[in-house]
Amino acid sequence: MTAFVKLAAIALLMLCVAESDAAPSNLIVNPNFDQNITGWTLENSGQSAFVRDGAQNAPGSAQAGGGSGLLSSMINGNWNVDSVCVSLTFDAGSVWDFGGWMRIASAQSGSGTAGIGVVFYSTTNCSEGTGVMVHGDLIQADPYFDIWLFYTKSDVLPFTAHSANIYLNIDNSTNLSFGTYFDGLQLTDGIFQNGFDAP
């Protein structure tokens, strides 16, 4: 084997290793709210609000402009924001991973909990079908005031999914102002290799 052939073989091997080690692609549209909140839909627009806050960033956020999404309400209840529906094909038995950053701001009049979750659908348009699965996590308002927390969840799909969306949630336990910042939302068909923005 010539030296050229050896070098070519080594280069090809290194390329294959690099591709196998690459982090999975993030499927969520506008996961960081760097410029706006496009791609996210507030379920109860008359009773809660969802806006971009350019001054708040989760750890590791390096995008131009920065920012996060702030979900808030002054009414007792459970309030959600949904990501745009993502078309995908996750086969039964495949590993999926989702997560994101959350921070419950301090100096608020109200109190409550916050969380994120993911819904997988057997249908292609995030409509009800067979095999809907939801996972989520709640963080208590106290003692986690003003601390960015990263939540991630990995699991194996028991059915073939063709669409999915992430939702952001707050549960206001009062009729006073309560809100939570969200940033770095992620959904992939593999394990994240970092805590922010799988490329």
C-alpha positions, 0 to 999 in steps of 0.5 A: 500500500502506497503512502498516498493510499494509506493517508487517504484511508486514514483521512476517510477513517477520521471523517467517519469517526467525526461524523459518528461523534457529531451531536444530533441535529436539533429539530426545534424551530427557533429554540433560543428566541435570539431574535423573536418568538416565531414558531411558538404558539400561546394556547391562552392568549387572553389569559397569559403572555409569551414574549422575547426577553433580550436581556435574559440568556441561559448559560452557554448561549452564544447566539447574536442578540441572545434572549429567551422566551418569557411565559407569564400570567396574572391568572391562577391556572395552567398555561402552555406555549407550543412549538411548531409541529415537527415532521420526523420519523422516529422508528419504534425502539429508537432513542429520542432526547429533549430538554431545555433551560428554565429560570423562574424569576425572583421578585414576583408577586405570584408563585407556582411551578414551571416545566417543559414536555414533548409530545410524539404523534403517530400522525404526520401533523401533530394531531391525535392518533395512536401512540401519543406520549408525553414527558415533562418535568416541573421545577418548584418556584422556591427555592429555585428563584433566579437559577437557570436549570437545565432539564433533559430526558432520553427514552426509547420510543415504543411506537413509530412517531411521525411528528412531535412538538415541545411545550412550555408550561407554567402553573400559576397558583395565585391570581398575581403575576408569575412567569418563567424564562425558557431557552435552549429548547432541544429535540433530537433522535439521539443523546445530546453531547452538550448542555446547549444547542445541539448543532 
